[in-house]
C-alpha cells in the first residue's frame, strides 16, 4: 500500500487559512515524475499526464469526495472516498505517483502524494483505484 507524503508548504498553507479541508474541492492527479516535497503548487509538478481530458483522464485529475472532516478530542482527521481512474479509448500513463491538491485554493496548492513503487500504464478499459483508508483517513492533525 502506498504511503501518504505531505508537501512541506501544506503546513504553512493550512495555518494561514489557504485550505478549508471540510469544504474545498480536492483533486487527484497522476504523474510519473517524483514529486519534490518542497513544491507548493500544482504548476510546479511536471508530467502529470495528460493535462487535458483524454482517454478517460479528466483535465485536472479526479475530484475526490470528502467523506468526513472532523476533530474528536483534539485530533482532526480527514477521510476521503476512493477515486477510480478508467482508461477509455486509449492508454492512461505511465504514472507512479498520485498527487492530492486543493482546486479551490487560488494557485492549486498541493497537499500530499503517494508513491506506488513502479510505473503503471492503464490500457483501454483498465482501472486504477486510489484507495483512501476509511478508518485512518489520509491525514490526522493532533
RODO-2510 file (C-alpha; in nm, 4 decimals, decimal comma):
residues 142
     n   res          X          Y          Z
     1     x     0,0000     0,0000     0,0000
     2     x     0,1282     0,3459    -0,0882
     3     x     0,2063     0,5844     0,1986
     4     x     0,0961     0,9483     0,2252
     5     x     0,3767     1,2055     0,1952
     6     x     0,2902     1,5682     0,2685
     7     x     0,4261     1,8624     0,0758
     8     x     0,6082     2,0915     0,3205
     9     x     0,4206     2,4123     0,2189
    10     x     0,0927     2,2357     0,3101
    11     x     0,1627     2,3025     0,6798
    12     x     0,2024     2,6783     0,6327
    13     x    -0,0927     2,6948     0,3928
    14     x    -0,3095     2,5181     0,6487
    15     x    -0,2012     2,7560     0,9258
    16     x    -0,2609     3,0613     0,7058
    17     x    -0,6169     2,9638     0,6016
    18     x    -0,5437     2,8706     0,2409
    19     x    -0,7400     2,5463     0,2867
    20     x    -1,0792     2,4504     0,4205
    21     x    -1,0402     2,0737     0,4073
    22     x    -1,4023     2,0264     0,5060
    23     x    -1,5495     2,2006     0,2029
    24     x    -1,2872     2,2806    -0,0636
    25     x    -1,2723     2,0859    -0,3901
    26     x    -0,9862     1,8363    -0,3642
    27     x    -0,8479     1,6693    -0,6752
    28     x    -0,6098     1,3861    -0,7538
    29     x    -0,3663     1,3901    -1,0473
    30     x    -0,1336     1,1196    -1,1715
    31     x     0,2320     1,1710    -1,2654
    32     x     0,5380     0,9669    -1,3471
    33     x     0,7731     1,2332    -1,2101
    34     x     0,8847     1,2102    -0,8481
    35     x     0,7245     1,4995    -0,6573
    36     x     0,9558     1,7261    -0,4585
    37     x     0,8289     1,7750    -0,1027
    38     x     0,9158     2,1478    -0,1104
    39     x     0,6804     2,2133    -0,4031
    40     x     0,3751     2,4175    -0,3143
    41     x     0,1535     2,4458    -0,6213
    42     x     0,0394     2,2110    -0,8959
    43     x     0,2039     2,4127    -1,1762
    44     x     0,5441     2,3123    -1,0346
    45     x     0,4682     1,9417    -1,0795
    46     x     0,5772     1,8244    -1,4226
    47     x     0,4379     1,5439    -1,6316
    48     x     0,1006     1,4875    -1,4705
    49     x    -0,0337     1,3018    -1,7743
    50     x    -0,2211     1,4286    -1,9573
    51     x    -0,3073     1,7893    -1,8662
    52     x    -0,6136     1,7795    -2,0891
    53     x    -0,9019     1,5352    -2,0832
    54     x    -0,8068     1,2318    -2,2938
    55     x    -0,8628     0,8533    -2,2817
    56     x    -1,0848     0,8788    -1,9735
    57     x    -0,8459     1,1011    -1,7783
    58     x    -1,0209     1,4183    -1,6623
    59     x    -0,8454     1,7528    -1,7121
    60     x    -0,7008     1,8435    -1,3715
    61     x    -0,7468     1,4894    -1,2394
    62     x    -1,0354     1,3319    -1,0493
    63     x    -1,2419     1,5242    -0,7973
    64     x    -1,2200     1,3421    -0,4639
    65     x    -1,5212     1,3155    -0,2329
    66     x    -1,4707     1,4235     0,1275
    67     x    -1,6257     1,1528     0,3467
    68     x    -1,5578     1,3321     0,6747
    69     x    -1,3561     1,6209     0,8091
    70     x    -1,3782     1,6446     1,1857
    71     x    -1,1919     1,6528     1,5138
    72     x    -1,2530     1,4373     1,8188
    73     x    -1,0756     1,5086     2,1495
    74     x    -0,8344     1,7467     1,9806
    75     x    -0,7331     1,5262     1,6874
    76     x    -0,8524     1,6206     1,3389
    77     x    -0,8944     1,3514     1,0723
    78     x    -0,9632     1,3916     0,7005
    79     x    -1,1297     1,0917     0,5376
    80     x    -1,1723     1,0792     0,1604
    81     x    -1,3574     0,8326    -0,0624
    82     x    -1,1698     0,6098    -0,3048
    83     x    -1,1164     0,7518    -0,6540
    84     x    -1,1183     0,5407    -0,9698
    85     x    -0,9396     0,6226    -1,2956
    86     x    -1,0611     0,4292    -1,6014
    87     x    -0,8851     0,4289    -1,9376
    88     x    -1,1343     0,4701    -2,2213
    89     x    -1,0386     0,4962    -2,5867
    90     x    -0,6650     0,4540    -2,5203
    91     x    -0,3988     0,4327    -2,2501
    92     x    -0,3547     0,6457    -1,9381
    93     x     0,0002     0,6746    -1,8140
    94     x     0,2572     0,5820    -1,7353
    95     x     0,2286     0,7141    -1,3803
    96     x     0,3832     0,6149    -1,0489
    97     x     0,2585     0,8904    -0,8162
    98     x    -0,0840     1,0237    -0,7203
    99     x    -0,0908     1,3861    -0,6037
   100     x    -0,3678     1,5437    -0,3956
   101     x    -0,4226     1,9173    -0,4318
   102     x    -0,6796     2,1814    -0,3391
   103     x    -0,8561     2,3035    -0,6532
   104     x    -1,0457     2,5726    -0,4593
   105     x    -0,7230     2,7409    -0,3491
   106     x    -0,6207     3,0154    -0,5911
   107     x    -0,2948     2,8522    -0,7029
   108     x    -0,3996     2,4834    -0,6757
   109     x    -0,1891     2,4326    -0,3629
   110     x    -0,0529     2,0840    -0,3034
   111     x    -0,1422     1,8672    -0,0038
   112     x     0,0362     1,5344    -0,0412
   113     x     0,1337     1,2455    -0,2645
   114     x     0,1591     0,8647    -0,2792
   115     x     0,4310     0,6509    -0,4413
   116     x     0,3117     0,3247    -0,5988
   117     x     0,6639     0,1799    -0,6338
   118     x     0,6742     0,1395    -1,0101
   119     x     0,5208     0,2959    -1,3184
   120     x     0,1665     0,1960    -1,4116
   121     x     0,0008     0,2254    -1,7518
   122     x    -0,3711     0,1629    -1,7835
   123     x    -0,4693     0,0025    -2,1133
   124     x    -0,8068     0,0826    -2,2655
   125     x    -1,0764    -0,0483    -2,0281
   126     x    -0,8457    -0,0954    -1,7275
   127     x    -0,8970     0,0843    -1,3969
   128     x    -0,6770     0,2153    -1,1177
   129     x    -0,8307     0,2718    -0,7739
   130     x    -0,6690     0,5227    -0,5416
   131     x    -0,7545     0,3627    -0,2078
   132     x    -0,8266     0,6118     0,0701
   133     x    -0,8374     0,4265     0,4030
   134     x    -1,1816     0,4948     0,5574
   135     x    -1,0603     0,4108     0,9093
   136     x    -0,7376     0,6073     0,9468
   137     x    -0,8151     0,8719     0,6848
   138     x    -0,5466     1,0305     0,4702
   139     x    -0,4155     1,2612     0,7384
   140     x    -0,4541     1,3456     1,1049
   141     x    -0,3553     1,6577     1,2912
   142     x    -0,3109     1,6393     1,6666
***
